[in-house]
């Protein structure tokens, strides 16, 4: 949470004034519960494809927190221009087939001037998994998967716009960040690109 808030503040945003916030992929609200809301009118929404997480949140977290179970289909049950901020921590890292549709859906429900904080895995992420995070707790398991995958495919030596393996919602998606920034800049203003803003993932901050 602190890393995201720092990125927002560097962009000139004031997260404490955002009344409507959506954490897409909230799990057990591990980030959302620490959001610095300041208004009785705040709506802090969490959504996840895992119903067990949403059930726990609904039972243990009251106002201003609100939760719902979503699906892998790019649809959110909100009117246009609803949210001040949407953030997706390690969500687009697991969306391969419908990533473009999901981005457009987020744009639809984001108000003009609102922000989207989205983390992705890119070539730098892979380098970190092979070095800095190779033996650290945060990378254990996934780093081993990537080492095996590289031995099978030599992916680190190849040029790519993006690639994925396994199937959604358990896919692992990696981008060329420059390709993605150029692509997404057609739909929203790219405010910043921050390495290691979510563990070994980079964060792209967009503004509608």
N, C-alpha and C positions, 0 to 999 in steps of 0.2 A: 504493500500500500504506500509506504513512504516514498519509494522510487517513482511510482506513478504520480503522486502528488507533487513531487519535485519537478517532474517533466512538465506538468500542467502549469505550475507557478512560473517556470522559466519561460513559458509561452505567453505569460501575461494573464492567465486564467486565475480565477478565485474559486477553487473547488468548494469552499465552505458555503458559497452562495447558491450552489446548484441544488435545486429542490427535487428534481426528478433524475434519478440515476439508475442505470441498469447494469448489473454485473451478469454478463452472458457467459455461462459456464462457471457458475458460482460455487459448485460442489457444496460443502457445508458452510458456506459464507465465510470462509477463512479470511478473505479480504474485506468483504462488504461490512462485516460487523464492526470494523474499525474505521469506516468512512466518517469524516469529520462534519457531519450535518449540523446545522445551526438553527433550523426552523421547525416549528411544530407541524408545518404543512409539508414537510419533506416526505417523499416517496422513494424509498430505497428498495428497488426490485432486484431479485435474484432469480435466475433461470438456469436449469440444467437438464440434461437428458436422463440423468440418473434420478428416478423418482424417490429412491431411498434417501438421498441427500435432501431433496426438497421436503420430504415428509419430516425429517429431523428438524430442519429449519423452521417449518411451520409450527412445530410443537414447542420449540425452545426459544424462538426469537419473535418478539412482538413488535408493536409500532416503534419506529416508522418502517419496519422491514416487511416486505411483501414478497411472496415466492410463488412460482409456478413451474410445472414440468413442461419442457418443450420437446421437440423432436428434431431430427436431423434435417427436416424440410425447412427451407428458408421462409418462415412465416412467424411473425410476432403479433400477439393480440392487442395491438395498440394503434391509436389513430396516428396520422401523419404529424410530424413535428412535435412529438411528445416529450422527448428526453433532452436534458441539458448535457448529459454525459453518458456514454456507453463505453464500457471497457470489457475487453476479452483477453484474459490471461491464458495463454496456451490453449486457445480454441481453434484458431485458423491453422495451427500446427496439426490439427486432426480433421481438417475439411479439405478434401481433394476435388470431388466431383462438382460440388455446388458452392465453391468459395466465392465466385463472382456474384451469384444470386444472393448469398448471405450478405455480402458487402452492400449491395443495393438495398436490401431490406433494412439494414442498420441505418443507411442514409435516409431512408423513407421516414423512420420513426425519430430521427434526430432533428431537433429544431435548427433553424438557420442560425449560424454562429456557434452551435453546439459542437462538442468534441467527441471523437472516438479514439480510444487508446487501444491499439491492437498489437499483440506480440506475435512474432513469427520466428521460425528457425531459418537461418540462411547459411551461406558458406562459412561465415565467421563463427556461427554456432557450431558447425561441424568441427572446425579447427579447435575450438574451446573444448569440445567433448574428447578430442584426441590429446589434449594437453592439460590445461588448467583444471578441467573438471573430470579428468580421466579417473582419478582415485579419490575424489571428494564425494561426500555423501549425496550431494545434489545430482551428480551424474552417474552414480553407480547403477548398473543395470542397463540404462539407456545407452551409456557410453559403450558398453560391451556389445549391445545390439548393433550400433553403428560401426564398430570395428569389424564385426563379422560381415556386415553388409558391404563394407568397402572391400574386404578381401574377395568377396564374391563378384563384385561389379566394378571395382576401381573407380567408384563414383567421384572421389575427391580429385581425380586427375581429369575429369570431364567438364565441359562447359554445358550449362543447362539454365533454362529460365526457371523451371521448377521440376521437381520429381516427387513421387510418393511411393510408399510401399505399404502393404496390407490394405484393408478396406475400412471406410468410415463406419463408425466413429473411432476406430482403433488405428487409423492410418497415421503415418508419420510423413509430414509434408515439409520439404525444404525448398526455399526460393533463392534466386538471385535477387538480392534486395533492391538493386538498381532497377531491374526489370519491373519489380512490383511497385516501386515508388512511381515510376513513369506511368504505369498502368492505372494505379489508383488516383493519380493526380488529375485524371480526366473526370473524376466524380466528386472530388473534394480537395481542399487545399492541404497539401502535405506540410505540416508545421515543423515537425522535427523527426529525426531518426536517431534513436539512442541505443547504443550497444549495451548488452548486459543489464537491461532494465528490468528483466524478469528472469533471474538466474542467468543461464547461458543464452537466452533468447533476446532478440532486439525488439524495441518498441517503435511503432510508427504512430505518430499522433496526427490525426486528421481533423480538419474543421470544415463543417458544412457552410 
